[in-house]
């Protein structure tokens, strides 16, 4: 990424957030494919689902203790702020992390993915694949969860992913804002005059080790739950 003389790089996305983003994207796409293939691929479908659960739980924790621009409070906007942004009355900091419009996509994906993995845990195809929580819910609940997971949930996720990609391409080609490179390298070029008033995300070794420990604890917890309650 090259910067103009009146710009400087600001660390926006810390490494844990970037790794989470790309791992989640890989797991979601792979899960959709494996679920569509079915058969022996369902074993990987479940494994990917457990990985998604661990990643989402990590993101919830990281949303409170992570880098400045990764925290939920930095992209939790009121309806009035979103309306003003759409009218071109946004603030400079809105273009650093998730802007008010982009935040809707992020929140939508998080909540829909939580709904998808939750219903997947209670799904039963009456053939060979059964979620680990099926035995804890009624047949009616399992049937509703299965229907949502296999139909509505899947297509909503596909729609949101397509909208997410479309928004990235729109900002890249129409607004000349590259949103991909910052999520790869972590830094984003910011106007030098405004950047001094904008904090950078902490991304030192201590934060990275803390994120690794948090994720390891969560992953072990998910694995334990699946093994002992599944």
C-alpha positions in Angstrom: 0.0 0.0 0.0 1.4 3.4 -1.0 0.5 6.6 0.7 0.5 10.2 -0.4 2.7 12.8 1.3 -0.3 14.2 3.2 -1.2 10.8 4.5 0.2 8.5 7.2 -0.6 4.8 8.0 -2.7 4.2 11.0 -3.0 0.7 12.6 -6.7 0.0 12.4 -7.0 -3.8 12.4 -4.9 -5.7 14.9 -3.6 -9.1 13.9 -6.2 -11.2 15.9 -9.0 -9.3 14.2 -7.5 -9.9 10.8 -6.9 -13.6 11.4 -10.4 -14.0 12.8 -11.9 -12.3 9.7 -10.1 -14.5 7.1 -10.6 -17.7 9.1 -14.3 -17.0 9.5 -14.6 -16.3 5.8 -12.9 -19.6 5.0 -14.9 -21.6 7.4 -18.3 -20.1 6.3 -17.6 -20.7 2.6 -16.3 -24.2 3.3 -19.3 -25.0 5.5 -21.7 -23.9 2.8 -19.9 -26.1 0.3 -19.7 -29.2 2.5 -23.3 -28.8 3.5 -24.4 -28.7 -0.1 -22.2 -31.7 -1.0 -23.5 -33.8 1.9 -22.6 -37.4 2.4 -19.1 -37.9 3.9 -18.5 -34.1 3.6 -21.0 -33.7 6.5 -18.3 -34.7 8.9 -16.3 -31.7 7.9 -19.5 -29.6 7.9 -19.9 -30.2 11.6 -16.2 -29.6 12.3 -16.4 -26.3 10.4 -19.5 -25.4 12.4 -17.6 -26.0 15.7 -14.8 -23.8 14.4 -17.3 -21.1 13.5 -18.7 -21.3 17.0 -15.3 -20.9 18.6 -14.5 -18.0 16.2 -17.7 -16.2 17.0 -17.3 -16.6 20.7 -13.7 -15.2 20.4 -15.0 -12.2 18.4 -17.6 -11.5 21.2 -14.8 -11.4 23.8 -12.5 -9.5 21.5 -15.2 -7.0 20.9 -14.7 -5.8 24.4 -10.9 -6.2 25.0 -9.5 -6.0 21.4 -7.9 -3.2 19.5 -9.5 0.2 19.5 -11.3 -0.1 16.1 -12.3 -3.8 16.7 -14.3 -3.0 19.8 -18.1 -3.1 19.5 -18.5 0.4 20.9 -16.6 1.8 17.9 -19.1 0.6 15.4 -22.3 0.6 17.4 -24.1 3.5 15.7 -27.5 5.0 16.4 -30.2 5.2 13.6 -29.7 8.9 13.5 -26.0 8.6 12.9 -26.6 6.1 10.1 -29.1 8.5 8.5 -26.7 11.4 8.7 -23.9 9.2 7.2 -26.2 8.3 4.3 -26.8 12.0 3.8 -23.1 12.7 3.5 -22.8 14.1 7.1 -20.4 11.5 8.4 -17.4 12.2 10.7 -13.8 11.5 9.8 -13.6 8.6 12.2 -16.4 6.9 10.4 -14.1 6.1 7.5 -11.4 4.5 9.7 -12.9 1.4 11.0 -16.4 0.1 10.2 -18.5 3.0 8.9 -22.1 3.4 10.0 -23.4 1.6 6.8 -20.8 -1.1 7.0 -21.5 -1.8 10.6 -25.0 -3.0 9.6 -23.4 -5.6 7.5 -21.1 -6.7 10.3 -23.8 -6.9 12.9 -26.1 -8.7 10.4 -23.4 -11.4 9.6 -22.6 -11.9 13.3 -26.2 -12.4 14.4 -27.2 -14.5 11.4 -24.1 -16.7 11.8 -25.0 -17.2 15.5 -28.5 -18.2 14.5 -27.2 -20.6 11.8 -24.7 -22.5 14.1 -27.3 -22.5 16.9 -29.9 -24.2 14.7 -27.3 -26.5 13.3 -26.6 -27.9 16.7 -30.3 -28.8 16.9 -30.7 -30.1 13.4 -31.6 -33.6 12.3 -31.8 -34.8 8.7 -33.4 -38.1 9.7 -30.7 -39.9 7.7 -27.2 -39.8 9.1 -26.5 -36.3 10.4 -27.7 -35.1 13.7 -26.6 -32.1 15.8 -25.3 -32.7 19.3 -28.1 -30.8 20.9 -31.0 -32.7 19.2 -31.5 -35.0 22.2 -32.0 -32.0 24.5 -34.9 -30.4 22.5 -38.3 -31.5 21.3 -39.0 -33.0 17.9 -40.9 -29.9 17.0 -38.0 -27.6 18.0 -35.5 -29.8 16.1 -37.7 -29.7 13.0 -38.0 -26.0 13.0 -34.3 -25.6 13.6 -33.5 -28.0 10.8 -35.8 -26.2 8.4 -34.3 -22.8 9.1 -30.7 -24.2 9.0 -31.1 -25.9 5.7 -33.2 -23.3 3.9 -33.7 -19.8 5.2 -30.5 -19.5 7.2 -28.3 -20.8 4.4 -29.8 -18.4 1.8 -29.7 -15.4 4.2 -26.0 -16.0 4.8 -25.3 -16.3 1.0 -27.2 -13.1 0.5 -25.3 -11.2 3.2 -21.9 -12.5 2.0 -22.8 -11.3 -1.6 -23.8 -7.9 -0.2 -20.6 -7.8 1.8 -18.5 -8.5 -1.2 -20.5 -6.1 -3.4 -20.0 -3.3 -0.8 -16.2 -3.9 -0.8 -16.2 -3.7 -4.6 -18.4 -0.5 -4.6 -16.0 1.2 -2.2 -13.0 0.1 -4.3 -14.2 1.1 -7.7 -16.7 3.9 -7.0 -15.2 5.6 -3.9 -11.6 4.6 -4.5 -11.3 3.2 -1.0 -9.5 -0.1 -0.6 -11.0 -2.1 2.3 -9.2 -5.3 1.5 -5.5 -4.3 2.0 -6.1 -2.9 5.5 -7.7 -6.2 6.5 -4.6 -7.9 5.2 -1.9 -5.7 6.5 -3.7 -3.9 9.4 -2.8 -0.3 8.4 -4.9 2.2 6.6 -3.8 5.5 5.0 -5.3 8.4 6.9 -5.1 12.2 6.3 -2.0 13.3 8.2 -3.8 16.2 9.8 -6.7 14.2 11.1 -4.7 11.1 12.0 -3.2 12.7 15.1 -6.6 12.9 16.7 -7.4 9.2 15.8 -6.1 6.5 18.1 -4.4 3.4 16.6 -5.2 -0.1 17.7 -2.8 -1.8 20.0 -1.2 -4.7 18.2 1.9 -5.6 20.1 3.1 -9.1 21.1 1.2 -8.9 24.4 -2.1 -8.3 22.7 -1.5 -11.1 20.2 -0.5 -13.6 23.0 -3.6 -12.6 25.0 -5.8 -13.2 21.9 -4.2 -16.6 21.4 -4.8 -17.6 25.0 -8.5 -16.4 24.8 -9.1 -18.4 21.6 -7.3 -21.5 22.9 -9.5 -21.5 26.1 -12.7 -21.0 24.0 -11.7 -23.7 21.5 -11.0 -26.2 24.3 -14.3 -25.3 25.8 -16.2 -25.9 22.6 -14.3 -29.2 22.1 -15.1 -30.3 25.6 -18.8 -29.4 25.2 -19.1 -31.3 22.0 -17.3 -34.4 23.4 -19.2 -34.5 26.6 -22.7 -33.2 25.7 -22.9 -34.1 22.0 
